[in-house]
Amino acid sequence: MSEKLSPLFYERVKDVIQKRKEVLLKLAEKEFIELTAEEVIEINRIIMLEHKGIFGVRDRNLVESSVSAILNKHLYEGEKNLFALGSVLFFRIIKNHPFIDGNKRTALISLEVFLEQNGIVLDLENDHLYKLAMWVAKGELSEEKVVELLKGGKPAILSHISLFLHNHPFE
């Protein structure tokens, strides 16, 4: 006979798992928790419902490619930095444009979910994230530059914003 466990129990378990994520990953012989294509598609669906956009996958292969780019960068280039891995996903979703609507929004939320499920909080203001997404969409930032900015955090992005405004005074 199984008794129902309290919600408090589940909260405690979640807290301990979050606290011990690094050990759990090592025990599972994984270095990070990946996002799946299905999870990224679901992120797009949720965003479109919340913000009255048009949900739809334009090309599932492009979603798969964006997601698998993280593992490829890790396995074939030896990248271990989670900011670098997350920024690959961010960049690829924006540039591959796999969804009918909301590619930049999906890229941003996917980046943040990827980092948070691996124990990293993205400490950037909304305005900085907006600029980062727009620069990628306009082709003003390379994938390598996105990696550099995210690795550098807020100081790197603020420095880039200052430099950009200096070079583009009327935008």
N, C-alpha and C positions, 0 to 999 in steps of 0.2 A: 504494500500500500504506500503510495507516494504522497507526501504532504506538499502543499504549495509553499514555496519559499517566499519570504517577504521581499518587497522591492528594495528595502534597505540592504539586504544581502547582495542583490545584484549590483547596486551602486558601489558597495565596498569592493566587490570582485573587480568591477570595471576600474576603480581607482587604483587598486593594486596592480592590475595588468598594465595600466598606463604608466605607473611608476616603474615597473620592472620590464618595460618593453625591450630595452636593450638586451637584457639577459635572455628574455624569451626568444628574441630573434637569433641570438647566438646559439641557443639550445636547439632551435629549429634549423640551424645552419643556413640562415638567411641573413643578409646584411641590411635589408630594408623591406618594407611592405609595399608591394606594387599596387597600382590601380589597374583594374581590368577595363577592357573596352566597354563591357556592360555597365560598369560603374560610371564611366565618363558619359556614356549615352544617358544614363539615368540622371546625372548631374545636369545635362542639357535639358532633359524633360522637365525636371523640377524648376529650373530657372525660367523656362518658357511658360510654365503654369503660373509661377509667381509674378512674372513681369509681362504677361500677355503677349508673348512672342509666338512664333510659329515653330512647333516642335517637328523635327524630322531629320533623319540621317541622310545627307546627300550622298555620301559614299562611305560605307562601313569599312572598307579596306583602308581608307585614310584615317579612320578612328583607330583601327588596329595598328597601323603604321606609327601613329603618334604615340600610342601606349608602348609599343615594343621598342621604340627608340630609347626609352629609359634603360631597359635591360641590355640592349645592344651597346649603349655607351658604357654601361657598367662592365659587361663581360669582355667586350672587344677593345675598349680603350682604357679599361682599368679604373674608371671614374668611381670614386666612393663618396664624394661630397654630395650630400642630399640636396643642397641648393642647386648644384650643377645638374643633378639628375632631374629635379623638378622643373628647372627652367627649360630643359629639353622638351618636356611635355607641353609646357606653356607656349613655347615658341612654335612647336609643330602643330598644335591645334589651331593657333591663329593663322599660320601660313598655309597649312593643308586645307583649311576651311571645310571640314568634313560635315558640318551641319548646315541646314537650310538657314538658320538664324541663331544668333547668340554665340558665335565662335569665340570672341574675345572674352565674353562673360564666362563661358564654359572653361576656357583656358585658365582664367584667373582662379575660379573656384576649384578646379582640378589641381592646380598648383598648390593651393592652400590646403586642400584635403590631403594630398600626398604628403606634404611636409608635416601637417599635424598628426597624421596617423603614424608618422615616424618620429614623433616627439619634438618637433620644431614648430615654434610659433612664428609666423611671418609678421615681423614688427615694422610694418610700413603703413603709412597713411593712405587713405582711399585715393587722394589726389596723385600720389606717387605711383600707385598701382595703375591708375587710369592712364597716366602718361606713358608708363612702361608698355602697356597693352597697345596704345595708339601708335607709339614709335615702332613697335614690331609690325603692326598692321600696315603702316605706311612704308615699311622697308628701311627705316632709319636706324635700326639696330640689328646687328648680326646675332646669330645664336650665341656666338662666343661672348659678345658684349653683354647679352642678357645674363649669361652665366656669371660673368665678372661683376655685374651690378648686384645681382642677388647674393653672391658670395660676400660682397663688400657691405651689404645691408644698407641701412639708411644713409650713412655718410657717403657711400659711393653714389647712390641715386641722387642725393642732394647736390653733390659735386657735378654730376652729369647734367642735372636740370640747370644749374647755373651756367655751365658751359654751353648748353643748348640755347638758353635764353640770350646769352652773349652773342652767339653766332646767328640767331634768328630773332632780332629785337622787335619785329612787328607782328609776330605770330601770337 
